[in-house]
Amino acid sequence: MAMARSNVVLIGMPGAGKSTIGVLLAKRLGKAFVDTDVLIQQREGRSLQEIVDSGGAEALQTIEARALCELDAHDHVIATGGSAVYSDAAMAHLRRDGIIVYLSVPWTEIDERIHNLDSRGIARRPDQSLYDVYQERVPLYRRAADITVDCDALSQHECMERVAKAVLRGDEE
């Protein structure tokens, strides 16, 4: 079944590989690529961590929601920030012309990949560990996703191929 919506929107935890897999997927599907974290940093003139440091997780989430709601992309692969799912309005906007794909990566792999927690710009409360964030967000990712792709123990290329096949089929993985 061919894609009815022109965008493929990647959601998932920081460290899940949204940006890297997104670039590979865009090449594979012949689409343009946008990384919304980069877009936010360009618009704001500062890093995600600087946004969190000056205004907290809520500030980053507000800025991210606004940027996603204003995004006018067609025929793109869109790598979202990990906290995109906190905004129902942003997710509804992305879904209008996008298939939402959750890159599911187990906690142990996320924990191995994220070593720069205090400089990465992750929207989290000061009292939240990365594990707390993971526990809070996984149900949100699952709820928001049209397709969930299990990327456990897969290379980036293997995960991208699994996403491409699921999107082109148009069914759940």
C-alpha positions as CSV (number, residue, x, y, z in Angstrom):
1,M,0.0,0.0,0.0
2,A,1.4,3.4,-1.0
3,M,1.8,6.2,1.6
4,A,-1.3,8.5,1.6
5,R,0.5,11.1,3.8
6,S,3.7,12.5,2.4
7,N,5.8,12.8,5.6
8,V,7.3,10.2,7.8
9,V,7.6,11.5,11.4
10,L,10.1,9.8,13.7
11,I,9.4,9.9,17.4
12,G,11.2,8.2,20.3
13,M,13.6,8.7,23.2
14,P,16.8,10.8,22.9
15,G,19.4,8.3,21.8
16,A,16.9,6.2,19.8
17,G,18.5,7.2,16.5
18,K,15.8,9.5,15.1
19,S,18.3,11.9,13.4
20,T,20.7,9.3,12.1
21,I,18.0,6.9,10.9
22,G,16.0,9.8,9.6
23,V,18.8,10.9,7.2
24,L,19.2,7.3,6.0
25,L,15.4,6.9,5.6
26,A,15.1,10.1,3.6
27,K,17.8,8.9,1.2
28,R,16.1,5.5,0.9
29,L,12.6,7.0,0.3
30,G,13.8,10.0,-1.8
31,K,12.5,12.6,0.6
32,A,13.9,15.7,2.1
33,F,15.0,15.6,5.8
34,V,14.4,17.9,8.7
35,D,15.7,17.6,12.3
36,T,13.4,19.7,14.4
37,D,16.0,19.9,17.2
38,V,18.3,21.7,14.8
39,L,15.4,23.8,13.5
40,I,14.7,24.9,17.1
41,Q,18.3,25.8,17.8
42,Q,18.5,27.8,14.6
43,R,15.3,29.7,15.3
44,E,16.2,30.4,19.0
45,G,19.9,31.1,18.4
46,R,20.9,28.9,21.3
47,S,21.3,25.2,22.1
48,L,18.6,23.0,23.5
49,Q,20.5,22.8,26.8
50,E,20.7,26.6,27.0
51,I,16.9,26.7,26.6
52,V,16.5,24.1,29.4
53,D,19.1,25.8,31.6
54,S,17.4,29.2,31.3
55,G,13.7,28.3,31.3
56,G,13.4,24.6,32.4
57,A,11.9,21.7,30.6
58,E,8.6,23.6,30.2
59,A,10.3,26.3,28.1
60,L,11.8,23.8,25.8
61,Q,8.5,21.9,25.4
62,T,6.7,25.2,24.7
63,I,9.2,26.3,22.0
64,E,9.2,22.8,20.5
65,A,5.4,22.6,20.3
66,R,5.3,26.0,18.6
67,A,8.0,25.0,16.1
68,L,6.3,21.7,15.3
69,C,2.9,23.4,14.9
70,E,4.4,26.0,12.5
71,L,6.3,23.3,10.5
72,D,5.1,23.3,6.9
73,A,6.9,20.3,5.4
74,H,5.6,17.9,2.7
75,D,7.4,14.8,1.4
76,H,9.9,14.9,4.3
77,V,11.3,12.6,6.9
78,I,11.0,14.6,10.1
79,A,13.1,13.7,13.2
80,T,11.4,15.2,16.2
81,G,12.8,16.0,19.6
82,G,12.1,13.3,22.2
83,S,9.6,15.5,24.0
84,A,7.4,16.2,20.9
85,V,4.7,13.8,22.2
86,Y,4.0,16.1,25.2
87,S,2.1,18.4,22.8
88,D,-1.2,17.0,21.5
89,A,-1.5,20.0,19.1
90,A,1.9,19.4,17.7
91,M,1.3,15.7,17.2
92,A,-2.1,16.4,15.5
93,H,-0.4,18.9,13.2
94,L,2.3,16.4,12.3
95,R,-0.2,13.6,11.7
96,R,-2.2,15.7,9.2
97,D,0.4,14.9,6.5
98,G,2.6,12.4,8.3
99,I,2.8,8.8,9.3
100,I,4.0,8.8,12.9
101,V,6.7,6.1,13.5
102,Y,7.9,5.3,17.0
103,L,11.5,4.0,17.1
104,S,11.2,1.6,20.1
105,V,14.6,1.1,21.8
106,P,14.8,-0.7,25.2
107,W,16.0,1.1,28.3
108,T,19.3,-0.7,28.5
109,E,20.2,0.5,25.0
110,I,19.2,4.1,25.7
111,D,21.2,4.0,28.9
112,E,24.3,2.9,27.0
113,R,23.9,5.6,24.4
114,I,23.2,8.6,26.5
115,H,26.3,9.8,28.4
116,N,25.8,13.6,28.1
117,L,22.6,13.9,30.1
118,D,23.5,17.3,31.5
119,S,24.5,18.9,28.2
120,R,22.2,17.1,25.7
121,G,19.2,19.4,26.1
122,I,16.7,16.8,27.2
123,A,13.4,18.2,28.5
124,R,13.2,16.8,32.0
125,R,12.5,18.1,35.5
126,P,15.6,18.6,37.7
127,D,14.3,15.7,39.9
128,Q,13.9,13.3,36.9
129,S,16.4,10.7,36.0
130,L,16.7,9.6,32.4
131,Y,15.0,6.3,33.4
132,D,12.1,8.3,34.9
133,V,11.8,10.2,31.6
134,Y,11.8,6.9,29.7
135,Q,9.1,5.4,31.9
136,E,7.0,8.5,31.5
137,R,7.4,8.8,27.7
138,V,7.1,5.2,26.4
139,P,3.3,5.1,26.8
140,L,3.0,8.5,25.1
141,Y,5.1,7.3,22.1
142,R,3.0,4.1,21.8
143,R,-0.2,6.1,21.9
144,A,1.0,8.6,19.3
145,A,2.4,6.1,16.9
146,D,0.8,4.9,13.7
147,I,3.6,2.4,13.4
148,T,6.0,1.1,16.1
149,V,9.3,-0.3,14.9
150,D,11.3,-2.4,17.4
151,C,14.9,-1.4,16.9
152,D,16.3,-3.6,19.7
153,A,19.8,-4.9,18.7
154,L,19.5,-3.6,15.1
155,S,22.1,-1.6,13.3
156,Q,21.1,1.9,12.2
157,H,20.7,0.6,8.6
158,E,18.7,-2.4,9.7
159,C,16.4,-0.2,11.7
160,M,16.0,2.2,8.8
161,E,15.1,-0.7,6.5
162,R,12.5,-2.0,8.9
163,V,11.0,1.5,9.1
164,A,11.0,1.9,5.3
165,K,9.3,-1.5,4.8
166,A,6.6,-0.8,7.5
167,V,5.9,2.7,6.1
168,L,5.7,1.4,2.5
169,R,3.4,-1.4,3.6
170,G,1.4,1.0,5.8
171,D,0.9,-1.5,8.6
172,E,2.1,-2.0,12.1
173,E,5.5,-3.6,12.7
